[in-house]
Amino acid sequence: MPGQQMPHNAPVTAMPNAPVTAMPNAPVTGVPVTGIPTSPAVATPDTVMPVAQSAAGAATALTAPTMMHPVVVKLGAPAPAPLEVEEEPSPEASLEESGPDPEQVLAAKEWHFHHETLRELVDNPDELREIRDKLTEKLTPATDNATRARLLSLRAVVSRILGDLTKALSDGKMALVHAEATGELRRIAIAKARLAHVLQWRGDFAEADRLFAEANSTELPDRLRATLHEHAGRSCLDQGRYIEAFNHFEAALELRKVEDPELIARTEMALDAVSLKIAENGMGPYPRTKEEILQIKKPPSPKFDERKQCWGFVDSDGQQVIKPAFADVQPFRDGVAWVRRRETPNWELIDEAGKRQIDASVGLLGVGSFSDGLAWVSKDGNGGWIAIDKFGKVAISTGFEDVRPFRRGLAAVRRGGWGAVDKQGRVVVPFQFTGFATALTDGRYIDGFSDEGLAIVDAGGRKGIVERGGKMIVPPVHPALVIHPVAFLVASPEGRWGALDRKGRPFIDPLLPSRQAVMEELDRLLADTKPVL
């Protein structure tokens, strides 16, 4: 692509009209903390204590924001509509004829916690059972995935607090199924956090920690991410992983750059518990890497053999697992890697055991890394890109001039102009743009769609936003655009910055000097309700 830098996972081709050659150096949920006792409270029979092998107390339920509302007006204008960023209904919603809504009752409930275990103390279990019954009444007629995900996972929260961990586990798992069916990042994250909390209380720490880590996407609002870190830290506290717990608590406080008394109170209480356990047991094991927590097996890495002047692959311990026999290689992605032997300009595909999946005789001069089970390949490396699976079966036969890797089931492609296709080759975004350049506030630039299913498109230097179904949310009229977890940051022709809400409506006038200033203003303007998560 003239004038563009090759992205990390872009198809690898040679220079124009030349084959690829070797490169020697290539290789949440829960409840508000509004009543922290000043003296140790007494556990009741309904209080769930940590499992026997636990080294410390368990976490409280997550308290994450579910709906954020501006508390001041758009600069120089009347207050805009509420900026909705989560799937939960507002606690200010009208009461049902049958009585108070159980979600509102749960959201307003004050909780006390055991001073060592950090688990909720149940003063009135019958009240919680009544809330659970009313959640069941709301759940029965619900048919859409979003509502069922919310109500099932809330019911899991109540069952967990009551100590009915089998019921909580069943509801938590089913809630996640419904949440994933919606494809909505925040909804999925909340469901994962709720399920992780149940697993933590059951002592299934490895799976709980994995879900907490999966849920904590950088594309989520900072408030929710802070809460996820907080409770991942409490899971580590349960396991005696005190350094790791401290790291999570520190990350939570760092993400909350504005005053948050509840988070500070909860974190201070947790830090006190950590300090007591360290005094008793020491610092605990060394913190795990994210790959270890996510249970991701590190694939073999390329290594050049100076004696043979060939590439091979070694495992994480440096032991050779695939003999050096290749003039050029690419790193493993999705369990496979492209390699090229000296006697041919064509690429072949191998698995992690070195077994050939696609032979060089297929004649591929241009190949891209696998992502979402597919890779873009080309016979000449200059165009005519098609998508194949790991066994060489053609998934998309239409040749494109240029392509980007699949991400969340979609890929940016060029045929005249840039557009997007799904994994069946169906056009999702028409070929009418000069490029995809999705900028996120965490500093990343993505060639295509974000985890939320949003992409920034370029139309002759003007930026807009399209969602994964092809709907244009923001027309391409802005000099610059950045996707924020709860808004869209936009620049004016004069270089000033403001924000749109997630429906593309003006929210903050473009009068601020930088995008960082807008982010700080968003954080300051937004207040959140905290229903039980």
Protein Blocks (a to p, Z undefined) as FASTA:
>chain_A
ZZiacdfklccdddehiacdddfklghiccddfbbcfbdcdddfklccddfklcbdcddd
ddddfbdcdfbdcehiacdddddfbfbdcfkbccdfkbccfklmmmmpccdddfklopac
dfblmlmmmmmmmmmmmmmmpmbfklmmmmmmmmmmmmmmnopamlmmmmmmmmmmmmmm
nopaklmmmmmmmmmmmmmmnopamlmmmmmmmmmcckbcfklmmmmmmmmmmmmmmnop
aklmmmmmmmmmmmmmbccfklmmmmmmmmmmmmmmmmmnonojadddfklmnopacddd
ddddfklopacdddfkopafbdcfbfbdcddeehiacdddfkbcbdcdddfkopafbdfk
lopabdcddeehiacddfklpgopacddfkopafblcdcfbdcddeehiacddehiacdd
dfkopafbdcfbfbdcdddfkopacehjdfkopacddeehiacdddfkopafbdcfbfbd
cddfkbccdddfkopacdddfkopafbdcfbfbfklmmmmmmmmpccddddZZ
